[in-house]
Amino acid sequence: MKILVDENIPLITVKELILQGYDVMDIRGTDDQGITDEALWQMVQDLQCLLITTDKGFTIHRDEPHHGILIIRLKQPSRQKIHQHVLQALKRHTPKEWPGLMVVMRDAIQSTWKSHAKK
């Protein structure tokens, strides 16, 4: 499964996802770092990958066709907490489940939405 991580996802998470066999693209340190949310969304769509971010603004795309959105929203985020929540979400949902699925991981609960739009 291809994954694009926003620059707010810890490097320890990127390294762990690669170790687990995921095809991970990290925009941190590239010319694309700091691009607008709209440009990032277009990139994710063009590359056909799951987006992992802490930016709740991407919830506006939940009813559009997409390849998966994972948003980590914690009251007091730390690298370790973000890391744990990402791994937990990827363990709960198989690669086949992610297309059209948006998951918001909070401190104690997880919310999911499944888009019925066709890609």
C-alpha positions as CSV (number, residue, x, y, z in Angstrom):
1,M,0.0,0.0,0.0
2,K,1.3,3.5,-0.9
3,I,1.2,6.1,1.9
4,L,2.0,9.8,1.9
5,V,2.8,11.2,5.3
6,D,2.3,14.9,6.0
7,E,5.3,16.7,7.5
8,N,3.7,16.6,11.0
9,I,4.0,12.8,11.2
10,P,7.1,11.7,13.2
11,L,10.2,10.2,11.5
12,I,10.0,7.2,13.8
13,T,6.6,6.4,12.3
14,V,7.9,6.8,8.7
15,K,10.8,4.4,9.5
16,E,8.5,1.9,11.1
17,L,6.0,1.9,8.2
18,I,8.9,1.3,5.8
19,L,10.1,-1.6,8.0
20,Q,6.5,-3.0,7.8
21,G,6.7,-3.0,4.0
22,Y,4.6,0.0,3.2
23,D,5.6,2.2,0.2
24,V,6.0,5.6,2.1
25,M,6.5,9.0,0.7
26,D,7.5,11.7,3.2
27,I,7.3,15.3,1.9
28,R,9.5,16.5,4.8
29,G,12.8,17.9,3.4
30,T,11.6,18.0,-0.2
31,D,10.5,20.9,-2.4
32,D,6.9,19.9,-1.6
33,Q,7.3,20.6,2.1
34,G,4.9,23.4,3.2
35,I,2.7,23.1,0.1
36,T,-1.0,24.1,0.6
37,D,-3.5,21.5,1.7
38,E,-5.1,21.7,-1.8
39,A,-1.8,20.9,-3.5
40,L,-1.1,18.1,-1.0
41,W,-4.6,16.7,-1.6
42,Q,-4.0,16.8,-5.4
43,M,-0.7,15.0,-4.9
44,V,-2.3,12.3,-2.8
45,Q,-5.0,11.8,-5.5
46,D,-2.5,11.7,-8.3
47,L,-0.3,9.2,-6.5
48,Q,-3.3,7.2,-5.4
49,C,-2.1,6.8,-1.8
50,L,-3.3,6.9,1.8
51,L,-2.8,10.3,3.4
52,I,-1.6,10.3,7.1
53,T,-1.8,13.7,8.7
54,T,-2.7,15.6,11.9
55,D,-4.5,18.3,9.9
56,K,-8.3,18.0,10.5
57,G,-8.9,20.2,7.4
58,F,-8.8,17.1,5.3
59,T,-12.2,15.9,6.7
60,I,-13.8,18.0,4.0
61,H,-12.8,15.3,1.5
62,R,-14.5,12.4,3.3
63,D,-17.3,12.1,0.8
64,E,-15.1,12.4,-2.2
65,P,-13.4,9.4,-3.9
66,H,-10.0,8.9,-2.3
67,H,-7.5,6.2,-1.4
68,G,-7.8,6.7,2.4
69,I,-7.3,9.5,4.9
70,L,-5.9,8.9,8.4
71,I,-6.1,11.9,10.7
72,I,-4.5,11.9,14.2
73,R,-6.2,14.4,16.5
74,L,-4.9,14.3,20.1
75,K,-5.4,16.8,22.9
76,Q,-1.7,16.8,23.9
77,P,0.1,15.2,20.9
78,S,3.7,14.0,21.2
79,R,5.8,12.1,18.7
80,Q,5.2,8.8,20.6
81,K,1.4,9.3,20.9
82,I,1.1,10.1,17.2
83,H,3.3,7.1,16.3
84,Q,1.2,4.7,18.4
85,H,-2.1,6.0,17.0
86,V,-0.9,5.6,13.4
87,L,0.3,2.1,14.0
88,Q,-3.0,1.2,15.8
89,A,-5.1,2.5,12.9
90,L,-3.1,0.6,10.3
91,K,-3.4,-2.6,12.3
92,R,-7.2,-2.2,12.5
93,H,-7.8,-1.6,8.8
94,T,-6.4,-3.8,6.0
95,P,-5.0,-2.2,2.8
96,K,-8.1,-3.2,1.0
97,E,-10.3,-1.3,3.4
98,W,-8.6,2.1,3.1
99,P,-9.9,3.3,-0.3
100,G,-12.8,5.6,0.5
101,L,-12.2,5.2,4.3
102,M,-11.4,8.2,6.5
103,V,-10.3,7.4,10.1
104,V,-9.9,10.1,12.8
105,M,-8.0,8.8,15.7
106,R,-8.5,10.7,19.0
107,D,-7.2,10.1,22.5
108,A,-9.9,7.6,23.5
109,I,-12.0,7.0,20.4
110,Q,-11.8,6.4,16.7
111,S,-14.3,7.8,14.1
112,T,-14.6,6.3,10.7
113,W,-16.4,7.3,7.5
114,K,-16.7,5.4,4.3
115,S,-17.2,7.4,1.1
116,H,-19.7,5.9,-1.3
117,A,-18.3,7.9,-4.2
118,K,-16.6,5.9,-6.9
119,K,-13.1,6.6,-8.1
